[in-house]
């Protein structure tokens, strides 16, 4: 499948980069959808209305049809969902934290003992769940919400907007900056080196980086917050940045100018808005072959293949001139030169045959040569990549 995509790319070296978002069945009563979460094959959506119309909906057919899934939950808007296995947790603005053990059919309150508090954020790792509030408190449970303890960060904060985790750390986005915990939330430390302003609103956890935003700039860290570098790059500094998503190795960001995608960890961003316009995306999630976007006018979805095509296109359009492969066609002896701004950078070189099998894999600097003269004549596909770029060429051995 991977090589098949390469073949399409090489056959269509010029194309218009468009991604078509489709609005799903409007079942939300005109309310904003503030949060979305996929659990197994079910999608949950929380509508946002400070009146009496806030509800949780769920869909089991990739968003085509929605039913109310609100029993026991009350009418407070759900700010976010989180899961531990098949158990779903929902943090509400004023009525506490709820959980469901029957795929959202019924909900039970598990944390509501603090008056006049909004429960803003949830994060889980293994069997641990962390809840963040709007008055500077963090709560931890290790028994699926039966018991809770209050844990305190080293720096006071007013709001905990977002909590995420990787295999070793919890990350808490707050009005005082990003905090990390390496002991399942018992102790927290501020990690804001490199940030322009302290407040952080959102995280995206990826294999090589953790991304964050202060609503205007985008940052990433490769060392769990020891240092943050700015990767706003060609995104407008004036657009409001609200949410992150991903499709494979590509990252998405929802802004007041629409959705943008990057295939190279923030080095370049390109708009992916067709059908969606400039609607604010409150949250993304992925199910099956679709990316879902919760917006102020409902839920939209797009096929991940369209996002991936745009991502490949960014590399082809922005980076194609920096990879020279010659002669091509050849009798098998090929030179490779990479004209990169990253001097003496290291790359992985991989050659595939038309069956998708890897026939060569080795390390490469900015230039090198390979000898494929002992390979059968025919078409092959070359891939050169590192954390900054991923480039592809079709090569022919005669």
C-alpha positions, 0 to 999 in steps of 0.5 A: 500500500505504501508503494502504491501511494508512492506510485500515484505521487510520482505519476501525478507530480502536479496537482491541486492540494485540496481536502474536502471536509463533509458535515455530518448529520446535524443532530445537535440542535444548533449547539456548538460541539465542544469536545469529541472522543472515539472509544472503540467504534463509537464516537462521543460528542459533547455539545456546548450550551450554558443553558439546559440544552447541553448533551452528550451524543454518540454515533456507531456508524462513523458519524452518519447518525447520532443518538443522545447518550446523556442518562445520569449526566445532567445538563452541564456542558462537557469540557472533555472526555478521557478513557481507561480501557472501555471506561469513559470519563467526562469532565463537566463545567460545573457538575463534576466528573462522570464515568460510564462503564456501558459505552455511554448508556448511563453515567455516574458522578465520581467527583463533585465535592467542591462547590463552584468549580469547573472541571476543565481537563482530564488525562489518563495513563495506564490506570491513573486519571488526573483531573484539572480544575479552574481554580488551580487544583489537580486531582488524582485517582488510581482506582477508576474514580472511586477515590481521589487525592488533591495534588499540587503543582510547584507553581500556583495556577488558576486554570488547567486547560488540558492534560495529556500523557506519554509513556513516561510523563503527564503534561498539564497545560495551564495559565501559568505554563506547562507542567510535567509529572514523572510520578503519575501526577503526585508531583509537578514541575514547571517546564517553560524554557523557550516559551514566549509567554507562560500560558499554554492551552493545548498539547499534542503527544507524538512519537518524537515531539510534544507540541503545545500552543499558547493560542497564537504560537506553536511550540514543540519539544523533543525532551519532554519540556526541557526546552520548547522551540517555536514552530509557528513558521508560516502560520499567522501569528494573529490567528487563534490556535485552539486544537491539535490532531494527527493523521499518521505521522502528520500533525493538524492544527485548528485555527481561526483561519481554518485547519492546517497540516504539517508532515514535517513536525511544524517546519511547513504548514498548509491549509486543509479547509475545503468544505470546512471554511474558517470554522474554529475546530474545538477538538479533533479525533480519529476513527477508522479511516476518518478524522473528525472535527468538533466545531461551533456548527457541528461535526465534520469529517475527512478521509485520512488519505486526503490529509496524507495526500496534502502532506505528501504534496507539501514535501513535493512542492516545498522540498522537491528541489533539494533532492537530486538523484542522478543519473535516472534512468541508470544502469544502477549506479546512482548519486544522491545529493540533498541540498538542505539547510541542515548541514551534515544532517543524517537521513535514512535511505530506503529503496522499495520494489514494486511489490512494496518490499524493502530491497535496500536500507542504509544511512545517508548524509547530505550526499552519497551514492548507491549501487543497484546494478545487481538488481533486476531491471525495472522501477524502484521507489526511493525514500529519504527521510529524517525528522525534518523532511521526507522525500521520494523519487521513482528510479528506473534501472535499465 
